[in-house]
Amino acid sequence: MSASWTDGYITEVEYTASFFRELSPTVLGLAATIQGIESPPVDRPFTYLELGCGHGVSTSVLAAANPNGRFYANDFNPTHVLNARTLAAEGGLRNVTFLEESFAELSLIDLPEFDYIGLHGVLSWINADNRALIADLIRRFLKPGGFVYASYNTQPGWATGAPIQRLFELYSASLSGTVIERIDQCMALADRLIAGKARYFAMNPAAAAWVENMRKQDRRYLAHEYLCGTWTAFYTPDLHALMDAAKLSHVGSANIIENYDDAGLNPDVSALLKSVTDRGHREFLGDNALNRRFRRDIFARGTIRLPQAVQNRRLLEVPFALMRPRAACEAEVTVPGAGSIKLDTPVFTPMLDRLAEGPKTVSELGQVPELGRLGVTMLLRALLTLTSIAYVQVCRPRVAGAIDIAASERFNEAVIRRALSFQGPSCFASPVLGSGLIIDPLDAIFIHAVRQRTDPVALVVQRLAATRQTYRKDGAAITDEAQLRAEIGTGWSQFAARMPAFLAGLGIATDLETSAPPRAVSTA
C-alpha cells in the first residue's frame, strides 16, 4: 500500500483495541477541580471529539456511559473506522459519529465546537506537520473553556528506550516480511547484542531490562511504538509550547495523584519542586524527579478559577466507586517504580469497606469515624492513591432522579455477545462512572448464561471448544475436561458471590439476585 496517505505511520497492522479511562470527562473534571479550575459540565449536554481513536473502543464506551454527550471520533485508518462503526452499530449507540479523515481533511468538515478533545498517544506517533494540523483543529473547534486531553511519550523516561526504538525502526527497514515478523527479528537482534555484551547494553543494564519487558507486551503495540518513522518522545516544555500555540494552558494531569507535587517523591525533592514558582519549569523538573516516560496532560482554552469555598464544596461532593469487588482487593499492591502500597491499614480498610456498599462521596466517607479524623485533604489523597492503582475511580456528579441506563445496557449486551467468541472490547459502559469497567470475558459469558437460564460452566466449556480457545491457569494450558470444569466452576462461584452486587452499584445489570437494585440506579 502506498505510503502517500500514511505519513510514515504504521498501517500494516491494526493497533490494539483498548479502553483508556483518562479520556473520561469525569476524570478530567476531578483533576481540574483539584487544581481549582472550572471544567465543562458533564451533567448537561456536552460535545466530545477523539482524534486518532483507533478501533473506537474508548469513544464507544464513553458514548454509552454518557447518553447526554454528543461524541465524534476520527481515525485515518479505514480498518479502524470500520471496526469502530461496527461496534457502535452492534451496541445501538445513537450519539456517536466515526469519521475516516486525515487531520488536513478533518479541518474541512462542518463540525460543532467541542467541550472536550482527546488524543491518546497520537502526538508521539505523527510528524511535525500533522501536529501543527492538530493545533489548528484545536484552535478552530475547541470551545472557550474547553479541555484537551493529550497523552504522549516523554523524556527523560525514554532515555533508555529511545536508542532501542531508533535501532528497531532503522533495522526493520532492511527486513522483509510482515510487521510482526520484523518485530520478532528486531527482538532477536537485541538479544544478540545483549548476549554479545554490546557496550550500550553492557554500560546500561536498564536497557536489557527494557528489552525483557518488551517481551510481555502486545506485538501490535510494539510495531506501532518501535517501527514508527515519525516517533517522538517529547521534552515537556516543547509539547506545552505546541499547545500554547493553540491558545491552551496547562491544567494538570489525568493521572490524578500527579496533581500533588509530593506524590512519589522524597521530602527533599518535593521541597525542591515546591520552591520552583514557574509552572512549566516545575513540571519538567517533576519529569526528571520521577523519570516519567509517559504524560497524561490536561489543557484548557481559557480558565475560570474556582473560589476556595466552591472548590472545597465540590471536592466534598465528588463520588467515588470501587473498580473491583471488595474481596478482590489485595492487602498489598506493588506499583512498578514506586514500591508497594499496603491496603490493610486503619485508613484504607474502612475506606474500601464503605465503598463496597456502593459509590460514596468524599463527604459521606468523612462520616466514618476513622476517616473523618483525617480531614478532607488527607482523605482525598487516600482516595487518589487508590485511583492510582485502579482500585477506585471517580463517578459522574450526582443529580436528582435516576441515571439513564438504556444506552449502556444496549452497549453492554453487544460486549457480552462478542465475549461469547472471545472478541473485544472487554469493557462495560457504566452510567454511574460515566466511564468504562474492564471485565474478564468469562464474567461476560457468565452473565449471558444467567440471562439465558443455562449452565454457566457448560456454556464456557462449549464456547472455548467452539472458538478453539485454550483455558490457562498460571500460564499453563488446562486440557483435561474434568479439571477444566472444576476451574471454571470455581470462577463461577467467585463471580456469583462477588460480582452481581458490585456491578449493580455501577449501574450494570447481571440479572442475578443481589442485595442492591440492579436496574433503576438512583444518584440522589
C-alpha positions in Angstrom: 0.0 0.0 0.0 1.3 3.4 -0.9 2.8 5.5 1.9 1.3 8.7 0.5 -1.6 8.7 3.0 0.3 7.2 5.9 2.9 10.0 6.5 5.3 7.4 7.9 2.7 6.0 10.4 2.4 2.2 10.8 -0.8 0.9 9.0 0.2 -2.6 8.0 -1.0 -4.0 11.4 -4.0 -2.7 13.3 -3.5 -1.1 16.7 -4.7 -2.8 19.9 -8.4 -2.3 20.9 -8.3 -0.8 24.4 -10.2 1.5 26.7 -8.3 4.4 28.3 -10.0 5.7 31.4 -8.1 9.0 31.3 -10.2 10.1 28.3 -13.3 10.2 30.6 -14.7 13.6 31.3 -15.3 12.7 34.9 -11.6 12.0 35.4 -10.6 15.2 33.7 -13.1 17.2 35.7 -11.8 15.9 39.0 -8.2 16.8 38.1 -9.4 20.3 37.2 -11.3 20.7 40.5 -8.2 19.7 42.4 -6.3 22.4 40.6 -9.1 24.9 41.4 -10.2 25.2 37.8 -13.7 25.1 36.3 -14.4 22.2 33.9 -17.0 21.7 31.2 -20.1 20.2 32.8 -21.0 16.5 32.2 -24.4 16.5 33.9 -25.7 18.6 31.0 -25.4 18.1 27.2 -21.7 18.3 26.0 -19.7 17.6 22.9 -16.6 15.4 22.7 -14.1 14.7 19.9 -11.4 12.0 20.0 -8.6 12.3 17.4 -6.8 9.1 16.4 -9.5 6.9 18.0 -8.1 3.6 16.8 -10.9 1.0 16.9 -13.1 3.4 18.7 -13.4 1.5 22.0 -12.9 4.4 24.3 -15.3 6.7 22.4 -17.9 4.0 22.2 -17.8 3.2 25.9 -17.9 6.9 26.8 -20.9 7.5 24.5 -22.8 4.5 26.0 -22.0 5.7 29.6 -22.8 9.4 28.8 -26.0 9.5 26.7 -26.3 13.2 27.3 -23.0 13.7 25.4 -22.6 14.0 21.6 -19.4 12.2 20.5 -17.3 12.3 17.4 -14.1 10.3 16.7 -11.7 10.3 13.9 -9.0 7.9 12.6 -7.4 7.9 9.1 -7.0 4.1 9.1 -10.2 2.7 7.3 -10.0 -0.6 9.1 -10.0 1.1 12.4 -13.0 3.2 11.5 -14.9 0.2 10.0 -14.4 -1.7 13.3 -15.5 1.3 15.3 -18.7 1.8 13.3 -19.5 -1.9 13.6 -19.1 -1.8 17.3 -21.3 1.3 17.6 -24.0 -0.3 15.4 -23.9 -3.5 17.4 -24.1 -1.5 20.6 -27.1 0.6 19.4 -25.2 3.8 20.0 -27.1 6.9 18.8 -24.8 9.7 20.0 -21.5 8.9 18.2 -20.1 9.6 14.7 -16.9 8.0 13.4 -15.0 9.7 10.7 -12.2 8.5 8.4 -10.2 11.6 7.6 -6.7 12.9 7.7 -6.1 15.8 10.0 -6.0 18.1 7.0 -9.3 16.7 5.6 -11.0 16.9 9.0 -10.4 20.7 9.1 -12.7 21.0 6.1 -15.7 19.2 7.7 -18.5 21.1 9.3 -18.1 20.1 12.9 -19.5 21.6 16.1 -17.5 23.3 18.7 -16.3 20.8 21.4 -16.2 20.8 25.1 -13.6 18.0 25.1 -10.9 16.9 22.6 -9.0 13.8 23.4 -5.7 12.5 22.0 -4.3 9.3 23.5 -0.6 8.8 22.4 -1.3 10.4 19.0 1.2 13.2 19.2 4.1 10.9 19.8 3.4 8.9 16.6 2.8 11.5 14.0 5.1 14.0 12.2 5.5 17.7 12.9 3.2 18.8 10.1 0.4 16.7 11.5 1.0 18.0 15.0 0.6 21.5 13.5 -2.6 20.5 11.9 -3.9 19.2 15.2 -3.0 22.5 16.8 -5.1 24.3 14.1 -8.0 21.9 14.6 -8.0 22.7 18.3 -7.9 26.4 17.6 -10.9 26.1 15.3 -13.1 23.6 17.1 -12.4 23.8 20.9 -14.9 25.9 22.8 -13.5 28.6 25.1 -13.3 26.9 28.5 -13.0 23.5 26.7 -10.5 20.9 27.6 -7.9 18.9 25.7 -6.5 15.6 27.0 -3.2 14.7 25.4 -1.0 11.8 26.4 2.5 11.4 24.9 5.9 9.8 25.4 8.3 11.9 27.3 12.0 12.3 28.2 13.9 11.6 30.4 11.9 8.4 31.0 12.5 7.2 27.4 16.3 7.9 27.6 16.9 4.2 27.9 14.4 3.1 25.4 14.8 5.8 22.7 18.0 4.2 21.2 16.3 0.9 21.1 13.3 2.4 19.3 15.6 4.0 16.8 17.6 0.8 16.3 14.4 -1.2 15.7 13.0 1.4 13.3 16.1 1.6 11.1 16.9 -2.2 11.2 13.3 -3.1 10.3 13.6 -1.0 7.2 16.2 -3.5 5.8 14.0 -6.5 6.6 11.3 -8.3 4.7 8.2 -10.0 6.0 5.2 -8.7 7.9 5.4 -6.1 10.6 5.0 -8.7 13.3 7.8 -10.8 11.7 10.0 -7.8 11.6 9.4 -7.1 15.3 10.5 -10.6 16.1 13.6 -10.2 14.0 14.4 -6.9 15.8 13.9 -8.6 19.2 16.4 -11.3 18.0 18.9 -8.6 17.1 18.6 -7.1 20.5 19.1 -10.5 22.1 22.3 -11.0 20.1 23.6 -7.5 21.1 22.9 -8.2 24.8 24.5 -11.7 24.7 27.5 -10.3 22.9 27.9 -7.6 25.6 27.5 -4.7 23.2 28.6 -1.7 25.1 25.3 0.2 25.1 23.7 -2.7 26.9 26.7 -3.6 29.0 27.0 0.0 30.2 23.2 0.5 30.6 21.8 -2.5 32.5 18.4 -0.9 32.4 18.4 -1.3 28.6 18.5 -5.1 28.8 15.7 -5.0 31.3 13.8 -2.7 28.9 14.1 -5.3 26.2 13.0 -8.0 28.6 9.9 -6.0 29.5 9.0 -5.7 25.8 8.5 -9.4 25.6 5.5 -9.1 27.8 3.8 -6.5 25.5 1.4 -7.0 22.6 3.5 -7.1 19.4 0.9 -5.0 17.6 1.7 -2.2 20.2 5.4 -2.8 19.7 5.1 -2.4 16.0 3.4 1.0 16.4 5.8 2.2 19.1 9.1 0.9 17.8 8.8 0.8 14.0 7.1 4.2 13.5 9.2 6.5 11.4 7.6 9.6 13.0 8.0 8.5 16.6 8.9 11.3 19.1 9.5 11.3 22.9 9.0 15.0 23.9 10.6 17.1 26.5 7.5 18.5 28.2 8.3 22.2 27.6 8.4 21.6 23.8 5.0 19.9 23.8 3.5 22.6 26.0 4.8 25.2 23.5 2.8 23.4 20.8 -0.3 23.6 22.9 0.4 27.3 23.8 0.3 28.0 20.1 -3.3 26.7 20.1 -4.2 29.1 22.9 -4.1 26.3 25.6 -2.8 26.5 29.1 -1.8 23.5 31.2 -4.4 22.5 33.8 -2.9 19.3 35.4 -2.6 15.6 35.0 -5.3 13.0 34.2 -3.2 10.7 36.4 -4.8 12.5 39.2 -2.4 11.7 42.0 0.3 13.5 40.0 -1.5 16.8 40.7 0.3 16.8 44.0 3.9 17.8 43.7 5.0 15.5 46.5 3.4 12.3 45.1 6.0 9.6 44.9 8.9 11.8 45.9 11.2 12.0 48.9 10.8 15.2 51.0 13.9 16.9 49.8 13.0 16.6 46.1 9.4 17.5 46.9 10.6 20.7 48.7 12.7 21.5 45.6 9.7 21.2 43.3 7.6 23.4 45.5 10.3 26.1 45.5 10.0 26.5 41.8 7.4 29.2 41.0 7.2 28.7 37.2 4.6 26.1 36.5 6.3 24.8 33.3 9.7 24.5 34.9 8.2 22.7 37.8 6.5 20.2 35.5 9.8 19.4 33.7 11.6 19.1 37.0 9.0 16.7 38.1 9.6 14.6 34.9 13.2 14.3 35.9 12.4 13.6 39.5 10.0 10.7 38.6 11.8 9.7 35.4 8.5 10.0 33.5 8.2 8.2 30.2 4.5 9.0 29.6 2.5 12.0 30.5 -1.3 12.4 30.6 -1.8 16.2 30.4 -5.0 18.3 30.5 -5.1 21.7 28.8 -7.8 24.3 28.7 -8.7 27.1 26.3 -9.2 29.7 28.9 -9.8 29.0 32.5 -12.0 30.2 35.3 -10.6 29.9 38.8 -12.9 28.4 41.4 -13.3 30.4 44.7 -11.8 28.4 47.5 -15.2 27.8 49.1 -16.6 26.5 45.8 -13.6 24.2 45.3 -13.9 22.8 48.8 -17.6 22.2 48.4 -17.2 20.4 45.1 -14.4 18.2 46.4 -16.7 17.1 49.2 -19.4 16.2 46.7 -17.2 14.1 44.4 -18.4 10.5 44.4 -16.0 7.5 44.1 -16.7 3.9 43.5 -14.7 0.6 43.8 -13.5 -0.8 40.5 -13.4 -4.4 41.7 -15.3 -6.4 44.3 -14.1 -5.8 47.9 -13.0 -9.5 48.2 -10.7 -9.0 45.2 -8.8 -6.0 46.8 -5.4 -7.4 47.9 -3.8 -6.4 51.1 -0.6 -5.1 49.3 -0.2 -3.8 45.8 3.1 -3.5 44.1 3.4 -0.4 41.9 6.3 -0.5 39.3 8.9 2.1 40.1 7.1 3.2 43.3 7.4 0.2 45.6 4.3 -1.3 47.3 1.2 0.1 48.9 -0.3 -1.6 51.9 -4.1 -1.5 52.0 -4.7 -3.4 55.3 -4.3 -0.1 57.3 -6.6 1.9 59.6 -7.2 4.3 56.6 -7.6 2.0 53.6 -9.5 -0.8 55.2 -12.6 1.2 56.4 -12.5 3.2 53.1 -12.7 0.1 51.0 -15.3 -1.4 53.3 -17.5 1.6 53.0 -17.1 1.8 49.2 -18.0 -1.8 49.0 -21.6 -0.7 50.0 -21.7 1.4 46.8 -20.4 4.7 45.5 -19.8 7.3 48.2 -18.9 11.0 48.2 -15.9 12.4 50.0 -18.3 13.9 52.5 -20.0 10.5 53.1 -16.7 8.8 53.6 -15.7 11.5 56.1 -18.6 10.5 58.3 -16.8 7.2 59.0 -15.0 7.9 62.4 -11.7 6.5 61.3 -11.8 8.6 58.1 -13.3 11.8 59.5 -10.3 12.3 61.7 -8.1 12.6 58.6 -9.6 15.8 57.3 -10.7 16.4 53.8 -7.2 16.9 52.3 -5.8 13.6 53.5 -9.0 11.7 52.9 -8.9 12.8 49.3 -5.3 11.9 49.0 -6.0 8.4 50.2 -8.8 8.0 47.6 -6.5 9.2 44.9 -3.9 6.7 46.0 -6.5 4.1 45.3 -7.3 5.6 41.9 -3.6 5.4 41.0 -3.7 1.6 41.4 -7.1 1.4 39.6 -9.0 0.1 42.7 -11.2 3.2 42.8 -12.5 5.7 40.3 -14.4 9.0 40.3 -18.1 8.8 39.3 -20.4 11.2 37.4 -21.7 14.0 39.5 -24.8 13.1 41.5 -28.0 14.6 40.1 -31.7 14.3 41.2 -33.5 11.3 39.9 -32.3 8.1 38.2 -29.5 7.6 35.7 -30.5 6.7 32.2 -29.0 3.3 31.7 -30.7 2.3 28.5 -27.7 3.2 26.3 -25.2 1.4 28.4 -27.4 -1.7 28.6 -27.6 -1.9 24.8 -23.9 -1.5 24.5 -23.0 -4.0 27.3 -25.3 -6.6 25.6 -23.1 -6.2 22.5 -20.0 -6.6 24.6 -21.5 -9.8 26.0 -22.3 -11.1 22.6 -18.7 -10.5 21.4 -17.3 -12.2 24.6 -19.1 -15.4 23.5 -16.5 -15.6 20.7 -13.7 -14.1 23.0 -13.6 -10.9 20.9 -13.2 -7.5 22.3 -13.9 -5.0 23.7 -13.7 -6.5 27.2 -15.1 -3.3 28.7 -18.6 -2.5 30.0 -20.0 1.0 30.0 -21.0 2.2 33.5 -23.6 5.1 33.6 -22.6 5.6 37.3 -18.9 6.1 36.4 -19.6 7.9 33.1 -16.8 5.7 32.0 -15.8 2.1 31.5 -15.1 -1.0 33.5 -12.6 -3.6 32.2 -14.0 -7.1 32.6 -12.9 -10.7 32.2 -14.6 -12.2 29.1 -15.6 -15.2 31.3 -17.6 -12.9 33.5 -19.5 -11.6 30.5 -20.2 -15.2 29.4 -21.4 -16.0 33.0 -23.9 -13.0 32.7 -25.1 -14.3 29.4 -25.6 -17.8 30.9 -27.7 -16.4 33.7 -29.9 -14.4 31.3 -30.4 -17.4 29.0 -31.0 -19.6 32.1 -28.3 -22.1 31.0 -25.5 -23.8 32.9 -22.6 -21.2 33.2 -19.9 -23.8 33.4 -21.2 -25.8 30.4 -21.6 -22.6 28.3 -18.0 -21.6 28.9 -16.7 -25.1 28.1 -18.8 -25.1 24.9 -17.6 -21.6 23.8 -13.9 -22.5 24.4 -14.3 -25.5 22.2 -16.3 -23.7 19.5 -13.7 -20.9 19.3 -10.7 -23.2 19.8 -9.5 -21.2 22.8 -7.3 -22.6 25.5 -8.0 -22.0 29.1 -4.9 -21.3 31.1 -4.1 -21.1 34.7 -0.8 -19.6 35.8 0.3 -19.7 32.2 -0.3 -23.5 31.9 -3.0 -24.8 29.5 -5.7 -27.0 31.0 -6.8 -29.7 28.6 -8.3 -32.2 30.9 -12.1 -31.6 30.8 -12.8 -32.6 34.4 -10.1 -30.2 35.6 -11.3 -27.5 33.2 -14.8 -27.8 34.5 -13.6 -27.6 38.1 -11.5 -24.4 37.4 -14.4 -22.7 35.6 -16.7 -23.8 38.3 -14.5 -22.1 40.9 -14.6 -19.0 38.7 -18.4 -19.1 38.5 -18.7 -19.5 42.3 -16.5 -16.4 42.8 -18.4 -14.5 40.2 -21.8 -15.3 41.8 -20.6 -14.4 45.2 -18.8 -11.2 44.4 -19.9 -9.6 41.1 -23.7 -9.1 41.0 -23.9 -6.5 43.8 -20.6 -4.9 42.7 -21.8 -4.5 39.1 -25.3 -3.3 40.2 -23.6 -0.5 42.2 -22.1 0.7 38.9 -25.4 0.5 37.0 -24.6 -2.7 35.2 -27.3 -5.4 35.5 -26.5 -9.1 35.7 -30.0 -10.5 36.3 -28.7 -12.4 39.4 -30.4 -11.8 42.7 -28.4 -9.1 44.6 -28.8 -7.0 47.7 -28.6 -3.9 45.5 -31.1 -2.8 42.9 -29.9 -4.0 39.5 -31.7 -1.5 37.3 -33.0 1.8 38.5 -29.8 3.3 39.8 -30.5 6.4 41.9 -27.9 9.2 42.1 -29.6 11.4 44.6 
